[in-house]
Amino acid sequence: MAVTLEQAQRVGCTCVKALLRFAFMVANNLVAIPSYVLYLIVLQPLRVLDSKSFWYIEGVLFKWLLAMVASWGWWAGYTVVEWGDDVKAVSEDEAMVLVNHQATGDVCTLMMCLQDKGTVVRQMMWLMDHIFKYTNFGIVSLIHGDFFIRQGREHRDQQLVLLKEHLEKYYRSRNRKWIVLFPEGGFLRKRRETSQAFAKKNNLPFLKHVTLPRLGATQVILKTLVAPQENGTPAGGDAVIKESKPKGLQWVIDTTIAYSKGEPIDIQTWILGYRQPTVTHVHYR
């Protein structure tokens, strides 16, 4: 079928816009990420003298970097509508955030959603695939104290031990509040068939839009971060007033990302902006 002049112009305009966006993103990263690293190198004496203030400043810089990434999507017209419970109300409490996983753009979508949730962004810890360690943002996540988990049955037991050690060493010492993980263990398109076969074999729900979660990391987080209980009160503590919550992990936030027409946004689209403006829906429970 012949391409009309109007169609050719539209394609050309999209390509030029994508190239300009890509150049801007590269410049953005070349300035922002080294700046983050250099500021924290200069502030190392403060880390020794006043660790709490150091990690507060690091958190502010980290939030700015995530806002930068979120702005790329906003600039391309990729917006978010949020539904369900008001999670901002528990932004000062410790929480585990469970998120379904469809594409690399899920992370960018969360970065956009969480910007207005109080201090959450600067005090959160991410669990992500180890491959992200080797991306442009890897050095930032490494400094911030995120955990890179290696997939695969042969690595599972060792990774869970390392996760427990990581939480014990960094979570409370850096005053983290929320921990974000994708318990499905991979993208929906790669895991759906295996998940459905497992569900059928074990008489579990047959899911189409999400997959059955893997429990290893979730169980480690709960066992490590939830305050021990004795007859409804924190172990070793005095009696607590009814309805009050013990210190430690207090909430599990079930987060579901739903893309228009079931077509997820990947990181390439988020950066280049070649897809038409679209609305992504995020539900919290």
Secondary structure, DSSP 8 states (H G I E B T S, - for coil): ----HHHHHHHHHHHHHHHHHHHHHHHHHHHHHHHHHHHHHHTHHHHHH-HHHHHHHHHHHHHHHHHHHHHHHHHHTEEEEEEES-GGGGTTSEEEEEE--SSTHHHHHHHHHGGGSTTTGGGEEEEEEGGGGGSTTHHHHHHHT-EEE--SGGGHHHHHHHHHHHIIIIITTTT--EEEE-TT-S-HHHHHHHHHHHHHHTT----SSS-----HHHHHHHHHHS--EETTEETT-----TT---SSEEEEEEEEEE-GGG----HHHHHH--S--EEEEEEE-
